Amino acid sequence: MAGVLKSPGAFAITPHKVSVCILVQIYASPSQISVPFPFSSVSQHNRLGLYLLALTKSCDDILEPKLEQLISQLREIGGLLDHWLTDHLTSRLSSLSSPDDLFNFFNDMRGILGGPDSGVMEDDQVVLDLNSNLGIFLRRCILAFNLLTFEGICHLLTNIGIYCKEAISSCSSYELHRLDDSGNDLESLSEYENMDLNLVFKKINEEMEARKKAAERISFHLHLPKELSTLVEDIEVFADPKSEQNDKGRESSSYASFGDLLRDVDLNGGVFLRTNWQIQGYLSEQADAIEKHGSSFTLNAFELTLRQLQKLAPELHRVHFLRYWNSLYHDDYFAALENLHRYFDYSAGTEGFDFVPLAGCNSFGRYEIALLCLGMMHFHFGHPMQALEVLTEALRVSQQHSNDTCLAYTLAAICNLLSEIGFSTTSGILGSPFSPMTSVGTSLSVQQQLFVLLKGSLKRAESLKLKQLIAANHLAMAKFDLTHVQRPLLSFGPKTSIKLRTCPITVCKELREGYHLISEFCCEGSTMTTDGAFSTAWLKNLQKPMGSLVLSQDNSSRNNSSPFLFCTQPSSIPASVLQLVGSSYLHRATAWEIYGSAPLARVNALVYATCFADASSSSDAALVYVKLIQHLAVFKGYKEAFTALRIAEEKFLCVSKSRILILKLQLLHECALHRGHLKLAQQVCDELGVLASSVTAVDMELKIEASLRHARTLLAAKQFSQAAAVAHSLFCMCYKFNLQVESATVLLLLAEIHMKSGNAVVGLPYALASLSYCQSFNLDLLKASATLTLAELWLSLGSNHTKAALTLIHGAFPMILGHGGLELCARAYITEAKCYLLDPSFSVSDNPEVVLDPLRQASDELQALEYHELAAEAFYLMAIVFDKLGQPEKREEAAASFKNHIMALENPQDVEDPLLNA
């Protein structure tokens, strides 16, 4: 075990705290002056004092170190005094054999504390201040002991005995030392010269590790109060060759330990404290790391570091903001809300943001920025109405305080909220007197309001020259133009013909506008520089001031560094700018997916993964992996996709609602449907639906995906009426929230349901409506799929419509074969073959390859997908063709393949399925 588990509750006296009190008594002996015995120098005395500070600050932890761990740490910091310290500690603990001994011990502790009643003292006598960290710790221990009952004191004695016995049993070699006290039935400790304890209490020993690794890794920085800086002025640290060798094999952590933050220690001795700019640079780096790694970033360890930073340097208010940021990305609502309130209570929002405050800002804080952060927090946790109300209030306050910068960012936040969340109406919120929608009225639809807000936000960002916000608004405009048909806001005068279609050229123009951002940052520096931004250039190769007397003996590690790195920026392009430029490639990939160009979508995703992976956030990086894996599943089959998925799972944590987890469920559902595992498909579909939030209008994409797959599962089970009901309900939801692209997919599903239920005539209007949506939104690949479904519907009406169906298929073939996946191409091949076979004027014997070639290609592609139902249909048609051609051997071969697929479809439990059972 790493420590002893403490019972929850108030501050309680434990054997470990008694050990710390003994060490404090050694550190501040009331009978000694100047340097107490046995210390030979001030540096040795201060080293123990720093160690005791770390021990007392960890006294409220759940786990406490064992005695052998405490002794191991004393051996690390004791130097020449390690034997004396361990002997005195163990002898003193062993001497506590009765309640009177404990009472006398804590009574002696009172003499260590100073105060007005402590009597006359010498000038250089060591006395603990009552309000110091060590003084408060002793006072708490004395109070906790005084509150104990006699039974509690007896329990404490028993625990001290067990505490010492565990230390004896864990030592590989030790010598027993018999004390004169015959009443003590415990085996006591005397010498620990040959102890080899490897278990070190991590949180306390971080300071010791910083000393051992000072010559090998670079420490971070901290601006310390004067009280602490005086404790470490004369510390001398000597390198331990064994420790250096042991540390060479350790991997460095992705974030700095608290010992690194505290100081940088040389082999020659001495401590270098970090400046305020340096700690700000460290916090900025950690904020970027949290955004990049998301929920995979270590929560508790970094939270401990921030708490210690907060105690040591309470003037660094950005620590509160980092705690809020850390809690936000780990979906801890209450902790995030508390830390956000603390941040603005202490700092009034004057630090921690990328945009520079205006010179004329009021002196009462930045309430509008607090509202902006609170609104974005509600948006992150899925509280859309609260987020919209708070952001609208932020608009009002920004206008009252004439904070145009915050106003521009708040408008962008509202635009993002309206585009991501499915609002059916915003009446009563955006219609307030301070709302930008007041001038045009509130009778506009949500999409029209969003368009007006986007234009207003872009105009304000351009007037304020907020380059990153301008680029972000262009991306938002491209996203809006991709999925919305622009209609005139006001209708008056004679009606003119309006072409209600999206414009891909406008989308490409908006996406290209974002590229100008990176060229501007290459030519000139960013105007949104924050305090500590220059620190990141030399953060990992930190040097000490030129006038510092603390020099390293090994100067070889500094050959590649420059003293001017303090004043240089690491790159002319900030990471936030690279993220925006990378997002433009993600938007381009999404746009080409919607338009139906799979090769261009794949190319843009690969460009992002190759060029912007280092600067991307975890969510964007996961999205790229999702796009590439989906491309593999559609064009290569599920075997390739699941292999890539395993790689993605190792890279990203499969937490709740993560993109990788959702992708895994999608692939499992498709694979289960194709193989006939309907129960598994329904189970996976239910799990997908559970991931969506129960709040209305939140996680609309996930809810639509779950409903679509539920309807497809019912369709595969031939429960046509239930499948049609689910699809109809889904279309009503899409229509309510004006999700036009999704409506086209649902209409196509309804057409397919009615076709397979034998009501082809009923399915025709749905297919035509889907075609109309596809034409309006330039959904070329979905249009080709709708055309194929329409051909299948015509074919279901009888052989008289084979010519019309064949014409439709041949018209859609260029798009299907050029950009369609394996399943869509196989469907097209099978439908074409059926058209020829049903055509009375076509003779199979005259031109058999016209039918056999598409059927062979379809069977190969469907076997790669393991789509048993369609593969069985392809082999069935091949058997019919071979029978007409008089080729019984090939007919029997095709019939056997047909039988195998039918048996696999009807008996999925007999098929070994390593992918689905994994």
JOLIN-V927167 format. One line per field, one symbol per residue. ss: DSSP state (H for helix, E for strand, - for the rest). A space follows every 10 residues. Layout:
BEGIN
ss->???
END
This chain:
BEGIN
ss->---EE----- ----HHHHHH HHHHHHH--- --E------- -HHHHHHHHH HHHHHHH--- --EE--HHHH HHHHHHHHHH HHHHHHHHHH HHHH----HH HHHHHHHHHH --E------- ----E--E-- --HHHHHHHH HHHHHH---H HHHHHHHHHH HHHHHHHHHH ----EE---- --------EE E--------- -HHHHHHHHH HH-------- -----HHHHH HH-------- HHHHHHH--- -------HHH HH-EE----- EE---HHHHH HHHHHHHHHH HHHHHH---H HHHHHHHHHH HH-----HHH HHHHHHHHH- --HHHHHHHH HHHHHHH--- ---------- ------HHHH HHHHHHHHHH ---HHHHHHH HHHHHHHHHH ---HHHHHHH HHHHHHHHHH ---------- ---------- -----HHHHH HHHHHHHHHH HHHH--HHHH HHHHHHHHHH HHH------- ---------- ---HHHHHHH HHH-HHHHHH HHH------- --HHHHH--- ---------- -----HHH-- --HHHHH--- ----HHHHHH HHHHHHHHHH HHHHH--HHH HHHHHHHHHH H------HHH HHHHHHHHHH HHHHH--HHH HHHHHHHHHH H-------HH HHHHHHHHHH HHHHH--HHH HHHHHHHHHH H--------H HHHHHHHHHH HHHHHH---H HHHHHHHHHH HHHHHH---H HHHHHHHHHH HHHHHH---H HHHHHHHHHH HHHHHH---H HHHHHHHHHH HHHHHH--HH HHHHHHHHHH HHHHHHHHH- -HHHHHHHHH HHHHHHHH-- --------HH HHHHHHHHHH HHHHH--HHH HHHHHHHHHH HHHHH--HHH HHHHHHHHHH HHHHHH-HHH ---HHHH-
END
